Amino acid sequence: MLAHHTLGWTIAACQRGASHIQHNLPCQDAFAIRTESIKGKPCIALAVADGHGDKKHDLSQYGAQFAVTLAVEQLLHFFQHFYIEQGSLPLLIKNFRQDFPRRLVRLWRNTVTTDVKRRFPLSASLDLQTQIKRYGSTVLVALVLPELLLLGQLGDGDILRLATDGTTARPFQEDAHLLGNATFSLISTDADKYWQTRAIERQAGESLLLATDGLINAFADEQQFQAFAQSLLARVTQFGVEAVEQALPQWLDHYSAQGSGDDITVIIFSGNR
């Protein structure tokens, strides 16, 4: 999926993992991209989600889709209300940090609850909290403004900033309290408290990568993962963004088959220079 925007371009792909194909499981990742321009002020809202793969989370593909749909809707709502109507960038940043996590978690749980009642209308004896856990998902978000990046993360997955000089930077670090494959997510108790958020001044021409953890798990180490991210932009320079967009799904299929076996979803935003 390729789209050109006022602020730059985006490409994205969401690929069903090799192990999911082998075991006849659905893709449990999701992504969403939405753009808005109000009174001449543009923004791009991005979201990636990874539904939990365990059998007890057998409806997580729906949880992931709810997460990204609600995330971009709320990012645009915050943009319009605080940045446009109230004309305050500091107010937008403050409310993104303090209110966005609580709001998204609440809306997601309400949406899941509605879906549970729709799917199981005659099952009054079902424990609602147990049913909600079947939808478990992580989520990564980004709101791109002309002068600023607002970034948020709940659970695993990766956000990378890619500078024009070839360097990369991680806005968030892995939570040191988690061991192995454990992760926080939208079904965690007090999930809003485990969000990480950042407001970062945009650099001219910089790019942004959001990916579910199926991508980094396909590489031997962090260095190889970051080298792959940098190579995507190098290939755009060499072959053009259309060629990379067309090839990206096959590359992700290859890395899933040869590495993680997991679903892999990637969004890349590249700003105009």
C-alpha positions as CSV (number, residue, x, y, z in Angstrom):
1,M,0.0,0.0,0.0
2,L,1.6,3.3,-1.2
3,A,0.2,6.8,-0.6
4,H,1.6,10.2,-1.1
5,H,0.7,13.0,1.3
6,T,1.5,16.6,1.9
7,L,4.1,15.7,4.5
8,G,5.7,12.8,2.6
9,W,4.8,9.2,1.6
10,T,3.8,6.0,3.4
11,I,4.1,2.4,2.4
12,A,2.7,-0.5,4.4
13,A,2.3,-4.3,4.3
14,C,0.7,-6.8,6.6
15,Q,1.7,-10.4,5.9
16,R,0.4,-13.6,7.4
17,G,3.2,-15.5,9.1
18,A,4.6,-18.7,7.8
19,S,3.7,-20.6,11.0
20,H,0.2,-19.2,10.8
21,I,-0.2,-20.5,7.2
22,Q,1.2,-23.9,8.3
23,H,-1.2,-24.2,11.2
24,N,-4.2,-22.6,9.4
25,L,-4.3,-19.6,11.7
26,P,-5.4,-16.1,10.6
27,C,-3.2,-13.1,10.4
28,Q,-3.5,-11.5,13.8
29,D,-1.7,-8.2,12.9
30,A,-3.4,-5.0,11.7
31,F,-2.5,-1.5,10.6
32,A,-4.2,1.7,9.8
33,I,-3.1,5.0,8.1
34,R,-5.3,8.1,7.9
35,T,-4.5,11.7,6.8
36,E,-6.2,14.9,7.6
37,S,-5.7,18.6,6.6
38,I,-7.7,21.2,8.4
39,K,-7.2,24.9,7.7
40,G,-4.1,24.1,5.7
41,K,-2.5,22.2,8.6
42,P,-1.8,18.5,7.6
43,C,-1.2,15.4,9.7
44,I,-0.8,11.7,9.3
45,A,-2.0,9.2,11.8
46,L,-0.4,5.7,11.8
47,A,-1.1,2.6,13.9
48,V,0.2,-1.0,14.0
49,A,-1.2,-3.7,16.3
50,D,-0.2,-7.3,17.0
51,G,-2.9,-9.7,18.3
52,H,-1.7,-12.3,20.8
53,G,-1.0,-15.6,19.3
54,D,-1.8,-18.0,22.1
55,K,-4.9,-20.2,21.8
56,K,-6.6,-18.4,24.7
57,H,-6.5,-15.2,22.6
58,D,-8.3,-16.8,19.7
59,L,-10.1,-13.5,18.7
60,S,-7.0,-11.3,18.8
61,Q,-7.2,-10.6,15.1
62,Y,-10.3,-8.6,15.8
63,G,-8.7,-6.9,18.9
64,A,-5.8,-5.8,16.7
65,Q,-8.2,-4.4,14.1
66,F,-10.2,-2.5,16.7
67,A,-7.0,-1.1,18.2
68,V,-5.7,0.4,15.0
69,T,-9.0,1.7,13.8
70,L,-9.7,3.4,17.2
71,A,-6.1,4.7,17.5
72,V,-6.1,6.6,14.2
73,E,-9.6,8.0,14.9
74,Q,-8.5,9.3,18.3
75,L,-5.2,10.7,17.0
76,L,-7.1,12.7,14.4
77,H,-9.6,13.8,17.1
78,F,-6.8,15.1,19.3
79,F,-5.2,16.8,16.3
80,Q,-8.5,18.6,15.5
81,H,-9.5,19.5,19.0
82,F,-6.2,20.6,20.5
83,Y,-4.0,21.6,17.6
84,I,-6.7,23.2,15.3
85,E,-9.6,24.3,17.4
86,Q,-7.6,25.3,20.5
87,G,-4.5,26.2,18.5
88,S,-2.1,24.8,21.2
89,L,0.7,22.5,20.4
90,P,1.7,22.2,24.2
91,L,-1.9,21.3,25.0
92,L,-1.9,18.6,22.3
93,I,1.3,17.1,23.7
94,K,0.0,17.2,27.3
95,N,-3.2,15.5,26.4
96,F,-1.6,12.9,24.2
97,R,0.7,11.9,27.1
98,Q,-1.9,12.1,29.8
99,D,-5.3,11.3,28.2
100,F,-4.7,9.4,25.0
101,P,-3.6,6.1,26.6
102,R,-6.6,6.1,29.0
103,R,-9.0,7.1,26.3
104,L,-7.8,4.4,23.8
105,V,-7.8,1.6,26.4
106,R,-11.4,2.6,27.5
107,L,-12.7,2.8,23.9
108,W,-11.0,-0.4,22.9
109,R,-12.6,-2.3,25.8
110,N,-16.0,-0.9,25.1
111,T,-15.7,-1.9,21.5
112,V,-14.6,-5.4,22.4
113,T,-17.4,-5.7,25.0
114,T,-19.9,-4.8,22.3
115,D,-18.4,-7.4,20.0
116,V,-18.5,-10.1,22.6
117,K,-22.2,-9.4,23.2
118,R,-22.8,-9.5,19.4
119,R,-21.0,-12.8,19.0
120,F,-22.4,-14.5,22.0
121,P,-25.9,-13.0,22.6
122,L,-27.4,-16.0,24.4
123,S,-24.4,-16.7,26.6
124,A,-25.2,-14.7,29.7
125,S,-23.1,-17.0,31.9
126,L,-19.9,-16.1,30.1
127,D,-17.4,-14.1,32.2
128,L,-16.9,-10.8,30.4
129,Q,-13.3,-10.3,31.5
130,T,-12.3,-13.8,30.2
131,Q,-13.9,-13.0,26.9
132,I,-12.1,-9.7,26.6
133,K,-8.8,-11.4,27.0
134,R,-9.5,-13.4,23.9
135,Y,-9.0,-10.2,21.9
136,G,-5.6,-9.2,23.4
137,S,-3.3,-7.0,21.3
138,T,-0.4,-4.6,21.5
139,V,-0.5,-1.3,19.7
140,L,2.0,1.3,18.3
141,V,0.9,4.8,17.2
142,A,2.4,7.8,15.6
143,L,0.9,11.3,14.7
144,V,3.1,13.1,12.2
145,L,2.7,16.9,12.2
146,P,4.8,19.4,10.2
147,E,7.0,20.2,13.2
148,L,6.5,17.3,15.5
149,L,6.2,13.5,16.0
150,L,3.9,12.2,18.7
151,L,4.7,8.5,19.4
152,G,3.1,5.9,21.6
153,Q,3.7,2.3,22.4
154,L,1.9,-0.3,24.5
155,G,3.6,-3.7,24.5
156,D,6.2,-5.2,22.1
157,G,6.9,-4.0,18.6
158,D,9.3,-1.5,17.2
159,I,9.4,2.2,16.3
160,L,12.6,3.5,14.6
161,R,13.5,7.0,13.5
162,L,15.7,6.9,10.3
163,A,17.7,10.0,9.6
164,T,18.9,11.2,6.2
165,D,22.5,10.5,7.2
166,G,21.8,6.8,7.6
167,T,21.6,6.8,11.4
168,T,18.8,5.2,13.4
169,A,17.3,6.0,16.8
170,R,14.8,4.2,19.1
171,P,12.4,6.5,20.9
172,F,11.5,3.7,23.3
173,Q,13.4,1.0,25.1
174,E,12.2,-2.4,26.0
175,D,10.7,-2.7,29.4
176,A,13.3,-4.2,31.7
177,H,10.6,-5.7,34.0
178,L,9.4,-8.1,31.3
179,L,11.1,-11.5,30.7
180,G,11.1,-13.6,27.6
181,N,8.1,-13.1,25.3
182,A,6.0,-11.5,28.0
183,T,4.4,-8.2,27.0
184,F,2.0,-5.5,28.2
185,S,-1.1,-5.1,26.0
186,L,-4.6,-3.7,25.9
187,I,-5.9,-6.5,28.2
188,S,-3.3,-5.8,30.9
189,T,-4.7,-4.7,34.2
190,D,-4.2,-0.9,34.3
191,A,-3.1,-1.0,30.7
192,D,-2.9,2.8,30.3
193,K,-0.1,2.9,32.9
194,Y,2.2,0.8,30.7
195,W,2.1,3.1,27.7
196,Q,5.3,4.8,26.6
197,T,4.8,8.2,24.9
198,R,7.2,10.8,23.3
199,A,6.9,14.1,21.6
200,I,9.9,14.7,19.3
201,E,10.8,17.6,17.1
202,R,10.8,16.4,13.5
203,Q,14.0,16.5,11.5
204,A,14.0,17.5,7.8
205,G,13.5,14.4,5.6
206,E,13.6,11.9,8.4
207,S,11.7,8.6,8.1
208,L,9.7,6.6,10.6
209,L,9.2,2.8,10.8
210,L,6.6,1.0,12.8
211,A,6.6,-2.8,12.9
212,T,5.2,-5.7,14.8
213,D,7.7,-7.9,16.6
214,G,7.5,-10.5,13.9
215,L,10.0,-8.4,12.0
216,I,12.8,-8.0,14.5
217,N,12.4,-11.6,15.6
218,A,13.3,-12.7,12.1
219,F,16.8,-11.2,12.6
220,A,19.7,-12.5,14.6
221,D,20.3,-9.2,16.5
222,E,19.4,-5.5,16.7
223,Q,22.2,-4.5,14.2
224,Q,20.7,-6.7,11.5
225,F,17.3,-5.4,12.1
226,Q,18.4,-1.8,11.9
227,A,20.4,-2.6,8.8
228,F,17.3,-3.9,7.1
229,A,15.4,-0.8,8.0
230,Q,18.1,1.4,6.5
231,S,18.3,-0.8,3.4
232,L,14.6,-0.1,2.7
233,L,15.3,3.6,2.3
234,A,18.4,2.9,0.3
235,R,16.4,0.8,-2.1
236,V,13.8,3.6,-2.4
237,T,16.6,6.0,-3.4
238,Q,18.0,3.4,-5.9
239,F,14.8,1.9,-7.4
240,G,12.0,4.2,-6.4
241,V,9.3,4.0,-3.8
242,E,6.8,2.2,-6.1
243,A,9.3,-0.7,-6.7
244,V,9.9,-1.1,-2.9
245,E,6.2,-1.0,-2.1
246,Q,5.6,-3.8,-4.6
247,A,8.4,-5.9,-3.3
248,L,7.8,-5.4,0.4
249,P,5.2,-8.1,0.9
250,Q,7.5,-10.7,-0.6
251,W,10.4,-9.6,1.5
252,L,8.3,-9.9,4.7
253,D,7.1,-13.4,3.6
254,H,10.7,-14.4,3.2
255,Y,11.8,-13.1,6.6
256,S,8.8,-14.8,8.3
257,A,9.5,-18.1,6.5
258,Q,13.3,-18.0,7.2
259,G,13.1,-16.4,10.7
260,S,10.2,-15.8,13.1
261,G,7.4,-17.6,11.4
262,D,5.2,-14.9,12.8
263,D,2.9,-12.4,11.1
264,I,4.8,-9.2,10.1
265,T,3.4,-5.8,9.6
266,V,5.4,-2.7,8.6
267,I,4.5,1.0,8.0
268,I,7.2,3.3,6.7
269,F,6.7,7.1,6.6
270,S,9.3,9.2,4.8
271,G,9.1,13.0,5.1
272,N,9.6,15.5,2.3
273,R,13.1,17.0,2.2
